[in-house]
Amino acid sequence: MMVKVINNDVDAALKEYRKHFSEIRRRKIRYSYYLRPALRLREKRKIAAIKRKFY
């Protein structure tokens, strides 16, 4: 994966990279194993908390 840096704005490029990486990780986690509904909801909340922390 390549991330383009526009106008020497490294922070924006890093933010875009994190966004793409988290999307890939989310898809990988979603389809990697089966969870019962309650645990799936807990995992979803945990991922949302991590996302709020970084963005």
ABEGO torsion letter per residue (X at the ends): XBBBBBGGBAAAAAAAAAAAAAAAAAAAAAAABBBBAAAAAAAAAAAAAAAAAAX
